Amino acid sequence: MAERFARDWRSAGLPESTQVVLGFSEKLTRHPSEMSRSDVEGLRRVGFGDEDIHDIVQIAAFFNYINRVADALGIPPEPEMKPWARRDS
Amino acid sequence: MTEKLAPLLPWIRWIQDEEASGVLKQELDAAVGRAGKVYNIVRIMSLNPGALSAAMRLYLSTLRRRSERLGRPEREMIAVVVSQANHCHY
């Protein structure tokens, strides 16, 4: 379900402010060097103050960090996670 | 396109839960207190308990915080979207 959400969040009918947060986080993940003041202003325009803006960046950056730790060290999935590929026998 | 297979074993060793002591044991206990179990992302950092502690503190001080406009669900959505953008299945 998380996978479907991550792919379709733009069409999930989320509030505008949430969509701006997620778009910001996605851009930071994919194109970090393209981040600009206007991205931050976009968050301000939908009502976030400096404390929230800072937290949004910290959370997005933290998951970028933890994703890299997981991918680089070959973390086995948790038992309850859907296997992300099946081995064909 | 080759589909990436989930690793069955991690690519570095980790300290077994029952052999943990000191800072590492505190972190494992804290992890159980928070989530009911130890997740592998905690275990994989067991070789550097200081780094593990720092990472957990950063997690708690950002994801586990709440504010009027940025609640827990929104914070968790950021995590999901970032992970998907990184193609990180874990």
Backbone of each chain as nested JSON, in Angstrom:
{
  "chains": [
    {"id": "A", "residues": [
      {"number": 1, "name": "MET", "atoms": {"N": [0.846, -1.206, 0.0], "CA": [0.0, 0.0, 0.0], "C": [0.873, 1.244, 0.0]}},
      {"number": 2, "name": "ALA", "atoms": {"N": [1.95, 1.193, 0.731], "CA": [2.867, 2.34, 0.758], "C": [3.441, 2.58, -0.63]}},
      {"number": 3, "name": "GLU", "atoms": {"N": [3.685, 1.486, -1.357], "CA": [4.241, 1.597, -2.704], "C": [3.275, 2.319, -3.62]}},
      {"number": 4, "name": "ARG", "atoms": {"N": [2.009, 1.908, -3.551], "CA": [0.982, 2.507, -4.407], "C": [0.835, 3.982, -4.06]}},
      {"number": 5, "name": "PHE", "atoms": {"N": [0.872, 4.27, -2.779], "CA": [0.747, 5.657, -2.34], "C": [1.899, 6.476, -2.89]}},
      {"number": 6, "name": "ALA", "atoms": {"N": [3.104, 5.946, -2.781], "CA": [4.274, 6.711, -3.196], "C": [4.193, 7.024, -4.686]}},
      {"number": 7, "name": "ARG", "atoms": {"N": [3.671, 6.065, -5.481], "CA": [3.564, 6.318, -6.913], "C": [2.457, 7.306, -7.218]}},
      {"number": 8, "name": "ASP", "atoms": {"N": [1.333, 7.212, -6.48], "CA": [0.12, 7.935, -6.86], "C": [-0.217, 9.107, -5.962]}},
      {"number": 9, "name": "TRP", "atoms": {"N": [0.712, 9.576, -5.159], "CA": [0.305, 10.597, -4.194], "C": [-0.239, 11.84, -4.861]}},
      {"number": 10, "name": "ARG", "atoms": {"N": [0.206, 12.129, -6.084], "CA": [-0.321, 13.315, -6.759], "C": [-1.794, 13.18, -7.111]}},
      {"number": 11, "name": "SER", "atoms": {"N": [-2.278, 11.956, -7.251], "CA": [-3.689, 11.793, -7.607], "C": [-4.49, 11.208, -6.457]}},
      {"number": 12, "name": "ALA", "atoms": {"N": [-3.976, 11.358, -5.239], "CA": [-4.661, 10.768, -4.085], "C": [-5.582, 11.758, -3.38]}},
      {"number": 13, "name": "GLY", "atoms": {"N": [-5.751, 12.93, -3.962], "CA": [-6.655, 13.906, -3.354], "C": [-6.157, 14.484, -2.047]}},
      {"number": 14, "name": "LEU", "atoms": {"N": [-4.858, 14.561, -1.907], "CA": [-4.294, 15.12, -0.677], "C": [-4.448, 16.637, -0.666]}},
      {"number": 15, "name": "PRO", "atoms": {"N": [-4.488, 17.211, 0.544], "CA": [-4.554, 18.678, 0.608], "C": [-3.379, 19.304, -0.133]}},
      {"number": 16, "name": "GLU", "atoms": {"N": [-3.606, 20.524, -0.641], "CA": [-2.559, 21.178, -1.422], "C": [-1.26, 21.312, -0.624]}},
      {"number": 17, "name": "SER", "atoms": {"N": [-1.393, 21.687, 0.646], "CA": [-0.189, 21.907, 1.448], "C": [0.636, 20.623, 1.529]}},
      {"number": 18, "name": "THR", "atoms": {"N": [-0.025, 19.483, 1.679], "CA": [0.68, 18.199, 1.747], "C": [1.359, 17.901, 0.412]}},
      {"number": 19, "name": "GLN", "atoms": {"N": [0.667, 18.173, -0.676], "CA": [1.263, 17.919, -1.991], "C": [2.511, 18.771, -2.205]}},
      {"number": 20, "name": "VAL", "atoms": {"N": [2.474, 20.005, -1.711], "CA": [3.648, 20.87, -1.864], "C": [4.824, 20.294, -1.068]}},
      {"number": 21, "name": "VAL", "atoms": {"N": [4.534, 19.803, 0.152], "CA": [5.582, 19.18, 0.973], "C": [6.187, 17.982, 0.259]}},
      {"number": 22, "name": "LEU", "atoms": {"N": [5.332, 17.131, -0.296], "CA": [5.827, 15.909, -0.933], "C": [6.589, 16.224, -2.226]}},
      {"number": 23, "name": "GLY", "atoms": {"N": [6.099, 17.212, -2.979], "CA": [6.824, 17.626, -4.187], "C": [8.192, 18.192, -3.845]}},
      {"number": 24, "name": "PHE", "atoms": {"N": [8.237, 18.979, -2.795], "CA": [9.498, 19.55, -2.304], "C": [10.468, 18.435, -1.918]}},
      {"number": 25, "name": "SER", "atoms": {"N": [9.961, 17.448, -1.172], "CA": [10.802, 16.348, -0.685], "C": [11.306, 15.496, -1.844]}},
      {"number": 26, "name": "GLU", "atoms": {"N": [10.442, 15.312, -2.852], "CA": [10.841, 14.524, -4.012], "C": [11.92, 15.25, -4.81]}},
      {"number": 27, "name": "LYS", "atoms": {"N": [11.757, 16.552, -4.981], "CA": [12.753, 17.343, -5.713], "C": [14.095, 17.326, -4.966]}},
      {"number": 28, "name": "LEU", "atoms": {"N": [14.034, 17.481, -3.654], "CA": [15.261, 17.461, -2.864], "C": [15.983, 16.124, -3.02]}},
      {"number": 29, "name": "THR", "atoms": {"N": [15.184, 15.052, -3.14], "CA": [15.77, 13.716, -3.284], "C": [16.412, 13.528, -4.652]}},
      {"number": 30, "name": "ARG", "atoms": {"N": [15.708, 13.95, -5.703], "CA": [16.16, 13.669, -7.073], "C": [17.1, 14.738, -7.626]}},
      {"number": 31, "name": "HIS", "atoms": {"N": [16.859, 16.006, -7.232], "CA": [17.62, 17.11, -7.831], "C": [18.088, 18.089, -6.756]}},
      {"number": 32, "name": "PRO", "atoms": {"N": [18.881, 17.594, -5.813], "CA": [19.224, 18.447, -4.663], "C": [19.905, 19.75, -5.06]}},
      {"number": 33, "name": "SER", "atoms": {"N": [20.718, 19.721, -6.122], "CA": [21.439, 20.946, -6.48], "C": [20.541, 21.981, -7.151]}},
      {"number": 34, "name": "GLU", "atoms": {"N": [19.31, 21.568, -7.467], "CA": [18.392, 22.522, -8.096], "C": [17.477, 23.206, -7.091]}},
      {"number": 35, "name": "MET", "atoms": {"N": [17.628, 22.876, -5.827], "CA": [16.769, 23.512, -4.818], "C": [17.077, 25.0, -4.756]}},
      {"number": 36, "name": "SER", "atoms": {"N": [16.021, 25.772, -4.573], "CA": [16.207, 27.219, -4.579], "C": [15.283, 27.867, -3.565]}},
      {"number": 37, "name": "ARG", "atoms": {"N": [15.495, 29.136, -3.385], "CA": [14.651, 29.906, -2.472], "C": [13.176, 29.759, -2.833]}},
      {"number": 38, "name": "SER", "atoms": {"N": [12.868, 29.656, -4.109], "CA": [11.449, 29.587, -4.5], "C": [10.807, 28.285, -4.02]}},
      {"number": 39, "name": "ASP", "atoms": {"N": [11.591, 27.227, -3.835], "CA": [11.029, 25.998, -3.264], "C": [10.615, 26.232, -1.818]}},
      {"number": 40, "name": "VAL", "atoms": {"N": [11.46, 26.914, -1.079], "CA": [11.12, 27.25, 0.308], "C": [9.919, 28.193, 0.349]}},
      {"number": 41, "name": "GLU", "atoms": {"N": [9.905, 29.168, -0.559], "CA": [8.764, 30.092, -0.59], "C": [7.468, 29.358, -0.92]}},
      {"number": 42, "name": "GLY", "atoms": {"N": [7.58, 28.317, -1.717], "CA": [6.403, 27.498, -2.02], "C": [5.812, 26.884, -0.767]}},
      {"number": 43, "name": "LEU", "atoms": {"N": [6.677, 26.451, 0.144], "CA": [6.201, 25.904, 1.416], "C": [5.586, 27.008, 2.263]}},
      {"number": 44, "name": "ARG", "atoms": {"N": [6.204, 28.173, 2.249], "CA": [5.668, 29.301, 3.028], "C": [4.298, 29.686, 2.521]}},
      {"number": 45, "name": "ARG", "atoms": {"N": [4.134, 29.664, 1.198], "CA": [2.857, 30.06, 0.585], "C": [1.707, 29.177, 1.024]}},
      {"number": 46, "name": "VAL", "atoms": {"N": [1.98, 27.925, 1.331], "CA": [0.881, 27.054, 1.777], "C": [0.8, 26.979, 3.3]}},
      {"number": 47, "name": "GLY", "atoms": {"N": [1.519, 27.867, 3.973], "CA": [1.27, 28.061, 5.404], "C": [2.318, 27.533, 6.363]}},
      {"number": 48, "name": "PHE", "atoms": {"N": [3.413, 26.995, 5.864], "CA": [4.434, 26.488, 6.773], "C": [5.385, 27.603, 7.2]}},
      {"number": 49, "name": "GLY", "atoms": {"N": [5.706, 27.591, 8.494], "CA": [6.677, 28.544, 9.024], "C": [8.066, 27.933, 9.01]}},
      {"number": 50, "name": "ASP", "atoms": {"N": [9.019, 28.716, 9.494], "CA": [10.413, 28.281, 9.426], "C": [10.671, 26.97, 10.176]}},
      {"number": 51, "name": "GLU", "atoms": {"N": [10.01, 26.798, 11.331], "CA": [10.257, 25.573, 12.1], "C": [9.813, 24.346, 11.297]}},
      {"number": 52, "name": "ASP", "atoms": {"N": [8.634, 24.422, 10.686], "CA": [8.138, 23.298, 9.889], "C": [8.993, 23.087, 8.64]}},
      {"number": 53, "name": "ILE", "atoms": {"N": [9.381, 24.179, 8.003], "CA": [10.226, 24.068, 6.811], "C": [11.525, 23.349, 7.166]}},
      {"number": 54, "name": "HIS", "atoms": {"N": [12.096, 23.743, 8.284], "CA": [13.335, 23.098, 8.741], "C": [13.102, 21.608, 8.994]}},
      {"number": 55, "name": "ASP", "atoms": {"N": [12.006, 21.274, 9.667], "CA": [11.702, 19.864, 9.948], "C": [11.477, 19.074, 8.665]}},
      {"number": 56, "name": "ILE", "atoms": {"N": [10.78, 19.66, 7.708], "CA": [10.537, 18.983, 6.426], "C": [11.874, 18.618, 5.785]}},
      {"number": 57, "name": "VAL", "atoms": {"N": [12.798, 19.569, 5.763], "CA": [14.113, 19.309, 5.167], "C": [14.855, 18.234, 5.963]}},
      {"number": 58, "name": "GLN", "atoms": {"N": [14.807, 18.331, 7.278], "CA": [15.51, 17.343, 8.114], "C": [14.957, 15.934, 7.878]}},
      {"number": 59, "name": "ILE", "atoms": {"N": [13.628, 15.812, 7.789], "CA": [13.031, 14.491, 7.585], "C": [13.402, 13.944, 6.212]}},
      {"number": 60, "name": "ALA", "atoms": {"N": [13.263, 14.777, 5.185], "CA": [13.594, 14.32, 3.828], "C": [15.063, 13.934, 3.745]}},
      {"number": 61, "name": "ALA", "atoms": {"N": [15.923, 14.754, 4.347], "CA": [17.357, 14.461, 4.297], "C": [17.683, 13.204, 5.107]}},
      {"number": 62, "name": "PHE", "atoms": {"N": [16.995, 13.029, 6.234], "CA": [17.241, 11.836, 7.044], "C": [16.914, 10.572, 6.275]}},
      {"number": 63, "name": "PHE", "atoms": {"N": [15.787, 10.559, 5.584], "CA": [15.44, 9.355, 4.84], "C": [16.344, 9.131, 3.646]}},
      {"number": 64, "name": "ASN", "atoms": {"N": [16.83, 10.194, 3.044], "CA": [17.851, 10.011, 2.015], "C": [19.092, 9.339, 2.625]}},
      {"number": 65, "name": "TYR", "atoms": {"N": [19.453, 9.748, 3.819], "CA": [20.601, 9.145, 4.517], "C": [20.319, 7.672, 4.833]}},
      {"number": 66, "name": "ILE", "atoms": {"N": [19.156, 7.398, 5.416], "CA": [18.896, 6.036, 5.874], "C": [18.69, 5.085, 4.697]}},
      {"number": 67, "name": "ASN", "atoms": {"N": [18.109, 5.598, 3.59], "CA": [17.975, 4.779, 2.386], "C": [19.351, 4.328, 1.905]}},
      {"number": 68, "name": "ARG", "atoms": {"N": [20.323, 5.248, 1.922], "CA": [21.664, 4.925, 1.439], "C": [22.353, 3.911, 2.347]}},
      {"number": 69, "name": "VAL", "atoms": {"N": [22.164, 4.059, 3.658], "CA": [22.718, 3.076, 4.595], "C": [22.123, 1.697, 4.29]}},
      {"number": 70, "name": "ALA", "atoms": {"N": [20.806, 1.648, 4.125], "CA": [20.129, 0.367, 3.872], "C": [20.604, -0.252, 2.554]}},
      {"number": 71, "name": "ASP", "atoms": {"N": [20.68, 0.553, 1.503], "CA": [21.035, 0.025, 0.187], "C": [22.488, -0.401, 0.12]}},
      {"number": 72, "name": "ALA", "atoms": {"N": [23.365, 0.324, 0.793], "CA": [24.795, 0.037, 0.684], "C": [25.208, -1.188, 1.49]}},
      {"number": 73, "name": "LEU", "atoms": {"N": [24.422, -1.548, 2.503], "CA": [24.832, -2.633, 3.389], "C": [23.98, -3.891, 3.224]}},
      {"number": 74, "name": "GLY", "atoms": {"N": [23.055, -3.852, 2.274], "CA": [22.301, -5.06, 1.965], "C": [21.35, -5.489, 3.064]}},
      {"number": 75, "name": "ILE", "atoms": {"N": [20.59, -4.535, 3.573], "CA": [19.655, -4.881, 4.645], "C": [18.615, -5.883, 4.16]}},
      {"number": 76, "name": "PRO", "atoms": {"N": [18.483, -7.01, 4.865], "CA": [17.412, -7.947, 4.502], "C": [16.06, -7.345, 4.876]}},
      {"number": 77, "name": "PRO", "atoms": {"N": [15.025, -7.62, 4.079], "CA": [13.708, -7.079, 4.419], "C": [13.193, -7.678, 5.723]}},
      {"number": 78, "name": "GLU", "atoms": {"N": [12.339, -6.926, 6.396], "CA": [11.686, -7.45, 7.587], "C": [10.691, -8.523, 7.172]}},
      {"number": 79, "name": "PRO", "atoms": {"N": [10.424, -9.47, 8.05], "CA": [9.485, -10.544, 7.71], "C": [8.143, -10.035, 7.182]}},
      {"number": 80, "name": "GLU", "atoms": {"N": [7.664, -8.914, 7.738], "CA": [6.337, -8.457, 7.325], "C": [6.357, -7.62, 6.061]}},
      {"number": 81, "name": "MET", "atoms": {"N": [7.549, -7.308, 5.544], "CA": [7.613, -6.534, 4.299], "C": [7.37, -7.462, 3.122]}},
      {"number": 82, "name": "LYS", "atoms": {"N": [6.655, -6.949, 2.131], "CA": [6.456, -7.736, 0.916], "C": [7.817, -7.969, 0.282]}},
      {"number": 83, "name": "PRO", "atoms": {"N": [8.135, -9.193, -0.113], "CA": [9.426, -9.404, -0.788], "C": [9.436, -8.596, -2.076]}},
      {"number": 84, "name": "TRP", "atoms": {"N": [10.55, -7.89, -2.337], "CA": [10.473, -7.01, -3.492], "C": [10.888, -7.675, -4.777]}},
      {"number": 85, "name": "ALA", "atoms": {"N": [11.271, -8.907, -4.693], "CA": [11.38, -9.682, -5.921], "C": [11.338, -11.144, -5.532]}},
      {"number": 86, "name": "ARG", "atoms": {"N": [10.758, -11.907, -6.37], "CA": [10.745, -13.34, -6.065], "C": [11.843, -14.01, -6.879]}},
      {"number": 87, "name": "ARG", "atoms": {"N": [12.481, -14.981, -6.266], "CA": [13.46, -15.747, -7.018], "C": [12.709, -16.803, -7.826]}},
      {"number": 88, "name": "ASP", "atoms": {"N": [12.934, -16.838, -9.112], "CA": [12.319, -17.899, -9.907], "C": [13.127, -19.172, -9.721]}},
      {"number": 89, "name": "SER", "atoms": {"N": [12.467, -20.224, -9.331], "CA": [13.231, -21.452, -9.056], "C": [13.449, -22.265, -10.323]}}
    ]},
    {"id": "B", "residues": [
      {"number": 1, "name": "MET", "atoms": {"N": [15.059, -4.994, -18.051], "CA": [15.547, -4.402, -16.794], "C": [15.624, -5.495, -15.745]}},
      {"number": 2, "name": "THR", "atoms": {"N": [16.772, -5.608, -15.11], "CA": [16.88, -6.645, -14.081], "C": [16.232, -6.137, -12.797]}},
      {"number": 3, "name": "GLU", "atoms": {"N": [15.426, -6.978, -12.243], "CA": [14.77, -6.663, -10.983], "C": [15.758, -6.933, -9.852]}},
      {"number": 4, "name": "LYS", "atoms": {"N": [15.904, -5.984, -8.987], "CA": [16.841, -6.184, -7.88], "C": [16.235, -7.174, -6.897]}},
      {"number": 5, "name": "LEU", "atoms": {"N": [17.026, -8.148, -6.483], "CA": [16.536, -9.127, -5.52], "C": [16.848, -8.665, -4.108]}},
      {"number": 6, "name": "ALA", "atoms": {"N": [15.942, -8.944, -3.201], "CA": [16.17, -8.582, -1.808], "C": [17.298, -9.428, -1.246]}},
      {"number": 7, "name": "PRO", "atoms": {"N": [18.225, -8.822, -0.527], "CA": [19.299, -9.63, 0.073], "C": [18.719, -10.532, 1.173]}},
      {"number": 8, "name": "LEU", "atoms": {"N": [19.267, -11.738, 1.265], "CA": [18.843, -12.623, 2.346], "C": [19.695, -12.388, 3.587]}},
      {"number": 9, "name": "LEU", "atoms": {"N": [20.942, -11.999, 3.352], "CA": [21.857, -11.715, 4.452], "C": [22.486, -10.356, 4.195]}},
      {"number": 10, "name": "PRO", "atoms": {"N": [22.76, -9.604, 5.269], "CA": [23.426, -8.313, 5.047], "C": [24.851, -8.501, 4.561]}},
      {"number": 11, "name": "TRP", "atoms": {"N": [25.42, -7.466, 3.998], "CA": [26.739, -7.538, 3.388], "C": [27.852, -7.226, 4.361]}},
      {"number": 12, "name": "ILE", "atoms": {"N": [27.512, -6.831, 5.572], "CA": [28.494, -6.737, 6.664], "C": [27.898, -7.481, 7.85]}},
      {"number": 13, "name": "ARG", "atoms": {"N": [28.751, -7.782, 8.824], "CA": [28.193, -8.494, 9.976], "C": [27.49, -7.487, 10.873]}},
      {"number": 14, "name": "TRP", "atoms": {"N": [26.597, -8.0, 11.676], "CA": [26.054, -7.165, 12.74], "C": [26.119, -7.929, 14.046]}},
      {"number": 15, "name": "ILE", "atoms": {"N": [26.088, -7.188, 15.147], "CA": [26.14, -7.809, 16.481], "C": [24.785, -8.442, 16.747]}},
      {"number": 16, "name": "GLN", "atoms": {"N": [24.801, -9.699, 17.154], "CA": [23.535, -10.361, 17.476], "C": [22.906, -9.698, 18.684]}},
      {"number": 17, "name": "ASP", "atoms": {"N": [21.594, -9.626, 18.698], "CA": [20.881, -8.934, 19.781], "C": [21.343, -9.423, 21.157]}},
      {"number": 18, "name": "GLU", "atoms": {"N": [21.46, -10.745, 21.286], "CA": [21.757, -11.306, 22.618], "C": [23.194, -11.051, 23.052]}},
      {"number": 19, "name": "GLU", "atoms": {"N": [24.055, -10.632, 22.121], "CA": [25.443, -10.334, 22.475], "C": [25.681, -8.845, 22.686]}},
      {"number": 20, "name": "ALA", "atoms": {"N": [24.627, -8.043, 22.562], "CA": [24.787, -6.599, 22.682], "C": [25.003, -6.201, 24.128]}},
      {"number": 21, "name": "SER", "atoms": {"N": [25.826, -5.188, 24.306], "CA": [26.054, -4.664, 25.647], "C": [26.205, -3.152, 25.552]}},
      {"number": 22, "name": "GLY", "atoms": {"N": [26.229, -2.51, 26.695], "CA": [26.505, -1.065, 26.732], "C": [25.529, -0.249, 25.909]}},
      {"number": 23, "name": "VAL", "atoms": {"N": [26.098, 0.701, 25.172], "CA": [25.284, 1.628, 24.382], "C": [24.412, 0.87, 23.391]}},
      {"number": 24, "name": "LEU", "atoms": {"N": [24.981, -0.145, 22.769], "CA": [24.204, -0.905, 21.792], "C": [22.993, -1.551, 22.45]}},
      {"number": 25, "name": "LYS", "atoms": {"N": [23.197, -2.148, 23.59], "CA": [22.06, -2.79, 24.279], "C": [20.993, -1.756, 24.624]}},
      {"number": 26, "name": "GLN", "atoms": {"N": [21.433, -0.582, 25.068], "CA": [20.448, 0.478, 25.37], "C": [19.637, 0.825, 24.134]}},
      {"number": 27, "name": "GLU", "atoms": {"N": [20.326, 0.917, 22.992], "CA": [19.618, 1.277, 21.76], "C": [18.642, 0.184, 21.334]}},
      {"number": 28, "name": "LEU", "atoms": {"N": [19.035, -1.07, 21.479], "CA": [18.137, -2.168, 21.111], "C": [16.914, -2.164, 22.025]}},
      {"number": 29, "name": "ASP", "atoms": {"N": [17.139, -1.948, 23.317], "CA": [16.013, -1.88, 24.248], "C": [15.098, -0.706, 23.899]}},
      {"number": 30, "name": "ALA", "atoms": {"N": [15.692, 0.435, 23.563], "CA": [14.9, 1.604, 23.196], "C": [14.084, 1.317, 21.935]}},
      {"number": 31, "name": "ALA", "atoms": {"N": [14.695, 0.607, 21.004], "CA": [14.004, 0.275, 19.756], "C": [12.78, -0.597, 20.033]}},
      {"number": 32, "name": "VAL", "atoms": {"N": [12.951, -1.57, 20.903], "CA": [11.82, -2.431, 21.265], "C": [10.735, -1.611, 21.961]}},
      {"number": 33, "name": "GLY", "atoms": {"N": [11.164, -0.705, 22.83], "CA": [10.207, 0.156, 23.525], "C": [9.39, 1.002, 22.567]}},
      {"number": 34, "name": "ARG", "atoms": {"N": [10.033, 1.46, 21.5], "CA": [9.35, 2.323, 20.521], "C": [8.455, 1.53, 19.601]}},
      {"number": 35, "name": "ALA", "atoms": {"N": [8.964, 0.431, 19.076], "CA": [8.295, -0.216, 17.948], "C": [7.893, -1.654, 18.233]}},
      {"number": 36, "name": "GLY", "atoms": {"N": [8.199, -2.148, 19.43], "CA": [7.838, -3.524, 19.759], "C": [8.842, -4.548, 19.264]}},
      {"number": 37, "name": "LYS", "atoms": {"N": [9.761, -4.139, 18.429], "CA": [10.776, -5.069, 17.928], "C": [11.977, -4.259, 17.448]}},
      {"number": 38, "name": "VAL", "atoms": {"N": [13.066, -4.975, 17.196], "CA": [14.25, -4.344, 16.614], "C": [14.18, -4.508, 15.097]}},
      {"number": 39, "name": "TYR", "atoms": {"N": [14.193, -3.411, 14.382], "CA": [14.213, -3.485, 12.925], "C": [15.651, -3.637, 12.42]}},
      {"number": 40, "name": "ASN", "atoms": {"N": [15.81, -4.206, 11.245], "CA": [17.152, -4.472, 10.722], "C": [17.968, -3.217, 10.486]}},
      {"number": 41, "name": "ILE", "atoms": {"N": [17.298, -2.079, 10.246], "CA": [18.036, -0.831, 10.057], "C": [18.78, -0.454, 11.333]}},
      {"number": 42, "name": "VAL", "atoms": {"N": [18.27, -0.865, 12.493], "CA": [18.961, -0.637, 13.764], "C": [20.134, -1.607, 13.875]}},
      {"number": 43, "name": "ARG", "atoms": {"N": [19.883, -2.888, 13.552], "CA": [20.94, -3.912, 13.651], "C": [22.124, -3.6, 12.739]}},
      {"number": 44, "name": "ILE", "atoms": {"N": [21.808, -3.084, 11.54], "CA": [22.876, -2.903, 10.558], "C": [23.885, -1.855, 11.027]}},
      {"number": 45, "name": "MET", "atoms": {"N": [23.499, -1.021, 11.996], "CA": [24.403, 0.007, 12.499], "C": [25.064, -0.401, 13.817]}},
      {"number": 46, "name": "SER", "atoms": {"N": [24.944, -1.667, 14.182], "CA": [25.401, -2.119, 15.495], "C": [26.928, -2.027, 15.66]}},
      {"number": 47, "name": "LEU", "atoms": {"N": [27.66, -1.967, 14.562], "CA": [29.119, -1.881, 14.687], "C": [29.577, -0.495, 15.135]}},
      {"number": 48, "name": "ASN", "atoms": {"N": [28.68, 0.476, 15.073], "CA": [29.007, 1.811, 15.567], "C": [27.831, 2.332, 16.381]}},
      {"number": 49, "name": "PRO", "atoms": {"N": [27.751, 1.909, 17.648], "CA": [26.596, 2.297, 18.461], "C": [26.448, 3.814, 18.608]}},
      {"number": 50, "name": "GLY", "atoms": {"N": [27.556, 4.536, 18.569], "CA": [27.473, 5.999, 18.643], "C": [26.727, 6.559, 17.446]}},
      {"number": 51, "name": "ALA", "atoms": {"N": [27.042, 6.042, 16.265], "CA": [26.339, 6.493, 15.061], "C": [24.876, 6.08, 15.121]}},
      {"number": 52, "name": "LEU", "atoms": {"N": [24.622, 4.878, 15.604], "CA": [23.249, 4.399, 15.751], "C": [22.458, 5.326, 16.675]}},
      {"number": 53, "name": "SER", "atoms": {"N": [23.046, 5.662, 17.828], "CA": [22.364, 6.573, 18.77], "C": [22.065, 7.908, 18.112]}},
      {"number": 54, "name": "ALA", "atoms": {"N": [23.046, 8.446, 17.414], "CA": [22.859, 9.753, 16.775], "C": [21.75, 9.69, 15.731]}},
      {"number": 55, "name": "ALA", "atoms": {"N": [21.742, 8.637, 14.955], "CA": [20.716, 8.493, 13.916], "C": [19.331, 8.358, 14.548]}},
      {"number": 56, "name": "MET", "atoms": {"N": [19.239, 7.592, 15.619], "CA": [17.938, 7.42, 16.265], "C": [17.463, 8.733, 16.878]}},
      {"number": 57, "name": "ARG", "atoms": {"N": [18.411, 9.508, 17.429], "CA": [18.01, 10.799, 18.014], "C": [17.514, 11.732, 16.911]}},
      {"number": 58, "name": "LEU", "atoms": {"N": [18.154, 11.697, 15.76], "CA": [17.706, 12.547, 14.651], "C": [16.32, 12.107, 14.186]}},
      {"number": 59, "name": "TYR", "atoms": {"N": [16.118, 10.814, 14.094], "CA": [14.813, 10.277, 13.718], "C": [13.729, 10.745, 14.695]}},
      {"number": 60, "name": "LEU", "atoms": {"N": [14.007, 10.58, 16.006], "CA": [13.007, 10.934, 17.01], "C": [12.738, 12.43, 17.03]}},
      {"number": 61, "name": "SER", "atoms": {"N": [13.77, 13.221, 16.827], "CA": [13.58, 14.666, 16.948], "C": [12.948, 15.278, 15.704]}},
      {"number": 62, "name": "THR", "atoms": {"N": [12.807, 14.499, 14.642], "CA": [12.188, 15.032, 13.43], "C": [10.908, 14.286, 13.088]}},
      {"number": 63, "name": "LEU", "atoms": {"N": [10.979, 12.995, 12.903], "CA": [9.798, 12.255, 12.495], "C": [8.779, 12.108, 13.622]}},
      {"number": 64, "name": "ARG", "atoms": {"N": [9.256, 12.064, 14.856], "CA": [8.36, 11.833, 15.98], "C": [7.904, 13.133, 16.626]}},
      {"number": 65, "name": "ARG", "atoms": {"N": [8.147, 14.215, 15.937], "CA": [7.698, 15.509, 16.434], "C": [6.357, 15.805, 15.79]}},
      {"number": 66, "name": "ARG", "atoms": {"N": [5.578, 16.657, 16.411], "CA": [4.3, 17.039, 15.821], "C": [4.2, 18.55, 15.856]}},
      {"number": 67, "name": "SER", "atoms": {"N": [3.592, 19.099, 14.851], "CA": [3.273, 20.524, 14.924], "C": [1.887, 20.698, 14.344]}},
      {"number": 68, "name": "GLU", "atoms": {"N": [1.374, 21.895, 14.468], "CA": [-0.015, 22.141, 14.069], "C": [-0.242, 21.803, 12.603]}},
      {"number": 69, "name": "ARG", "atoms": {"N": [0.697, 22.212, 11.759], "CA": [0.488, 22.03, 10.321], "C": [1.196, 20.814, 9.753]}},
      {"number": 70, "name": "LEU", "atoms": {"N": [2.094, 20.245, 10.511], "CA": [2.872, 19.109, 10.009], "C": [2.773, 17.988, 11.032]}},
      {"number": 71, "name": "GLY", "atoms": {"N": [1.717, 17.181, 10.893], "CA": [1.48, 16.115, 11.855], "C": [2.248, 14.853, 11.499]}},
      {"number": 72, "name": "ARG", "atoms": {"N": [2.034, 13.83, 12.323], "CA": [2.733, 12.557, 12.124], "C": [2.484, 11.96, 10.736]}},
      {"number": 73, "name": "PRO", "atoms": {"N": [1.193, 11.938, 10.264], "CA": [0.957, 11.341, 8.937], "C": [1.737, 12.051, 7.826]}},
      {"number": 74, "name": "GLU", "atoms": {"N": [1.765, 13.384, 7.875], "CA": [2.489, 14.118, 6.829], "C": [3.976, 13.805, 6.894]}},
      {"number": 75, "name": "ARG", "atoms": {"N": [4.512, 13.734, 8.11], "CA": [5.936, 13.437, 8.267], "C": [6.26, 12.052, 7.727]}},
      {"number": 76, "name": "GLU", "atoms": {"N": [5.383, 11.095, 7.992], "CA": [5.624, 9.742, 7.478], "C": [5.479, 9.675, 5.961]}},
      {"number": 77, "name": "MET", "atoms": {"N": [4.594, 10.487, 5.419], "CA": [4.454, 10.518, 3.955], "C": [5.734, 10.998, 3.292]}},
      {"number": 78, "name": "ILE", "atoms": {"N": [6.403, 11.942, 3.917], "CA": [7.689, 12.409, 3.368], "C": [8.641, 11.223, 3.269]}},
      {"number": 79, "name": "ALA", "atoms": {"N": [8.686, 10.417, 4.326], "CA": [9.583, 9.257, 4.349], "C": [9.258, 8.289, 3.211]}},
      {"number": 80, "name": "VAL", "atoms": {"N": [7.981, 8.047, 2.985], "CA": [7.572, 7.1, 1.935], "C": [7.943, 7.634, 0.554]}},
      {"number": 81, "name": "VAL", "atoms": {"N": [7.658, 8.906, 0.314], "CA": [7.93, 9.501, -1.002], "C": [9.436, 9.547, -1.277]}},
      {"number": 82, "name": "VAL", "atoms": {"N": [10.217, 9.92, -0.271], "CA": [11.669, 9.951, -0.442], "C": [12.199, 8.552, -0.753]}},
      {"number": 83, "name": "SER", "atoms": {"N": [11.749, 7.556, 0.005], "CA": [12.239, 6.195, -0.196], "C": [11.878, 5.678, -1.583]}},
      {"number": 84, "name": "GLN", "atoms": {"N": [10.673, 5.992, -2.031], "CA": [10.275, 5.56, -3.359], "C": [11.132, 6.238, -4.421]}},
      {"number": 85, "name": "ALA", "atoms": {"N": [11.402, 7.533, -4.245], "CA": [12.22, 8.267, -5.215], "C": [13.639, 7.699, -5.27]}},
      {"number": 86, "name": "ASN", "atoms": {"N": [14.106, 7.155, -4.163], "CA": [15.419, 6.517, -4.13], "C": [15.367, 5.057, -4.546]}},
      {"number": 87, "name": "HIS", "atoms": {"N": [14.201, 4.584, -4.922], "CA": [13.989, 3.166, -5.262], "C": [14.488, 2.271, -4.134]}},
      {"number": 88, "name": "CYS", "atoms": {"N": [14.287, 2.735, -2.918], "CA": [14.725, 1.944, -1.77], "C": [13.53, 1.168, -1.254]}},
      {"number": 89, "name": "HIS", "atoms": {"N": [13.562, -0.126, -1.407], "CA": [12.401, -0.922, -1.026], "C": [12.298, -1.098, 0.467]}},
      {"number": 90, "name": "TYR", "atoms": {"N": [13.42, -1.025, 1.147], "CA": [13.378, -1.225, 2.585], "C": [12.624, -0.07, 3.22]}}
    ]}
  ]
}
